[in-house]
């Protein structure tokens, strides 16, 4: 029962030569992963992406969603995106800085009337204060949420004392 090559592995499926990346199997919507000695069928995530396309990430058999779509990971994803949002400058802030710079250049080179420049900069300053207030509220909300989580963890361990 040997194969022409002299081996006795004629019963195993051939490993694909296309490369290490997985390919989608059109039959049944399962993704096939090359493995030594055959193929492993992995179902795709059941979620739909924001653009309406189905998620194509493979999940373990019996698991419905990938990590990015699993409702159990929602809070952790929010923390990650919250930290990511804090790590880069706010687009609104950058736009206001650019407008203020353009406004100042216009006043200095005479292309913008000084009174128009003064009023416009006052309006932009009010907008900047509103952005700062919004940032403070978001930060306070995050701190309150974290404290609540810590208090719940302490209560679940039997510690009924309130934090001071």
C-alpha positions as CSV (number, residue, x, y, z in Angstrom):
1,X,0.0,0.0,0.0
2,X,2.9,2.4,-0.5
3,X,3.0,5.4,-2.8
4,X,5.2,5.8,-5.8
5,X,7.7,7.8,-3.7
6,X,8.4,4.8,-1.5
7,X,6.5,6.2,1.5
8,X,3.5,4.7,3.2
9,X,1.5,8.0,3.5
10,X,-0.9,7.5,0.6
11,X,-3.9,7.9,2.9
12,X,-3.0,11.4,4.0
13,X,-4.3,14.5,2.2
14,X,-1.7,16.5,0.3
15,X,-0.5,19.7,2.0
16,X,-1.1,22.8,-0.2
17,X,1.8,24.4,-1.9
18,X,0.2,27.9,-2.1
19,X,2.0,29.0,1.1
20,X,1.4,29.3,4.8
21,X,-1.7,31.6,4.6
22,X,-5.1,30.0,5.0
23,X,-7.5,30.0,2.1
24,X,-11.3,30.3,2.2
25,X,-13.2,27.2,1.1
26,X,-16.2,28.2,-1.0
27,X,-18.1,25.1,0.1
28,X,-19.7,25.6,3.5
29,X,-18.0,28.9,4.2
30,X,-15.2,27.1,6.2
31,X,-11.7,28.2,6.1
32,X,-9.1,25.5,5.5
33,X,-5.8,25.6,7.2
34,X,-2.8,23.7,5.8
35,X,-1.5,21.2,8.4
36,X,1.1,18.5,8.0
37,X,-0.8,15.4,6.8
38,X,-4.0,17.2,5.9
39,X,-6.4,20.1,6.2
40,X,-8.1,21.5,9.3
41,X,-11.5,23.1,8.8
42,X,-12.1,26.2,10.9
43,X,-15.5,28.0,10.9
44,X,-15.5,31.8,10.5
45,X,-16.7,34.3,13.1
46,X,-20.5,34.8,13.0
47,X,-20.3,38.6,13.3
48,X,-20.9,41.2,10.6
49,X,-18.3,44.0,10.2
50,X,-19.4,47.7,10.2
51,X,-19.2,47.8,6.4
52,X,-21.8,45.0,6.2
53,X,-19.3,42.3,5.2
54,X,-19.1,39.1,7.2
55,X,-16.1,38.8,9.5
56,X,-13.6,36.4,7.9
57,X,-11.5,35.6,11.0
58,X,-11.4,31.9,11.9
59,X,-12.6,30.7,15.3
60,X,-12.2,27.4,17.1
61,X,-15.0,24.9,16.5
62,X,-17.9,25.6,18.9
63,X,-16.9,29.2,19.3
64,X,-19.3,31.7,17.7
65,X,-17.2,35.0,17.6
66,X,-13.6,36.0,17.2
67,X,-12.0,38.1,20.0
68,X,-12.8,41.4,18.3
69,X,-16.5,40.6,18.1
70,X,-17.0,38.5,21.3
71,X,-19.4,40.4,23.6
72,X,-17.4,39.0,26.6
73,X,-14.4,41.1,25.5
74,X,-16.4,44.4,25.1
75,X,-15.1,46.1,28.2
76,X,-11.5,45.2,27.4
77,X,-11.9,46.5,23.8
78,X,-13.3,49.8,25.2
79,X,-10.4,50.2,27.5
80,X,-7.9,49.6,24.7
81,X,-9.6,52.0,22.4
82,X,-10.0,54.6,25.2
83,X,-6.2,54.4,25.8
84,X,-5.5,54.6,22.1
85,X,-7.7,57.8,21.9
86,X,-5.7,59.4,24.6
87,X,-2.4,58.6,23.0
88,X,-3.0,60.8,19.9
89,X,-3.9,64.4,19.6
90,X,-7.6,65.2,19.2
91,X,-8.4,66.0,15.6
92,X,-10.7,68.9,16.6
93,X,-7.9,70.4,18.7
94,X,-5.5,70.1,15.8
95,X,-8.0,71.8,13.5
96,X,-8.6,74.7,15.9
97,X,-4.8,75.2,16.3
98,X,-4.5,75.4,12.5
99,X,-7.3,77.9,12.2
100,X,-5.9,80.0,15.0
101,X,-2.5,80.0,13.2
102,X,-4.0,80.9,9.9
103,X,-6.1,83.6,11.6
104,X,-3.0,85.1,13.3
105,X,-1.0,85.0,10.0
106,X,-3.9,86.8,8.3
107,X,-4.0,89.5,11.0
108,X,-0.2,90.0,10.9
109,X,0.0,90.2,7.1
110,X,-3.0,92.5,6.9
111,X,-5.3,90.1,4.9
112,X,-7.6,89.7,7.9
113,X,-9.1,92.7,9.8
114,X,-8.0,92.9,13.4
115,X,-11.5,93.1,14.7
116,X,-12.6,90.0,12.7
117,X,-9.5,88.2,14.0
118,X,-10.2,89.2,17.6
119,X,-13.8,88.0,17.5
120,X,-13.0,84.8,15.6
121,X,-10.2,84.0,18.1
122,X,-12.6,84.6,21.0
123,X,-15.1,82.1,19.5
124,X,-12.4,79.5,18.9
125,X,-11.2,80.0,22.5
126,X,-14.8,79.2,23.8
127,X,-14.7,76.1,21.6
128,X,-11.4,75.1,23.1
129,X,-12.8,75.5,26.6
130,X,-15.8,73.3,25.6
131,X,-13.4,70.6,24.3
132,X,-11.4,70.7,27.5
133,X,-14.6,70.3,29.6
134,X,-15.6,67.3,27.5
135,X,-12.2,65.8,28.0
136,X,-12.5,66.3,31.8
137,X,-16.0,64.7,31.9
138,X,-14.7,61.6,29.9
139,X,-11.7,61.3,32.2
140,X,-14.0,61.6,35.3
141,X,-16.4,59.0,33.9
142,X,-13.4,56.6,33.3
143,X,-12.1,57.1,36.9
144,X,-15.6,56.5,38.3
145,X,-16.0,53.3,36.3
146,X,-12.6,52.0,37.4
147,X,-13.4,52.8,41.1
148,X,-16.8,51.0,40.8
149,X,-15.0,47.9,39.3
150,X,-12.5,47.9,42.2
151,X,-15.3,48.2,44.7
152,X,-17.3,45.3,43.1
153,X,-14.1,43.2,43.1
154,X,-13.6,43.9,46.8
155,X,-17.2,43.1,47.6
156,X,-17.0,39.8,45.7
157,X,-14.0,38.9,47.9
158,X,-16.1,39.6,51.1
159,X,-14.7,43.1,51.8
160,X,-17.8,45.2,52.5
161,X,-15.8,48.4,53.6
162,X,-16.3,51.4,51.5
163,X,-13.3,53.1,50.1
164,X,-12.3,56.4,51.6
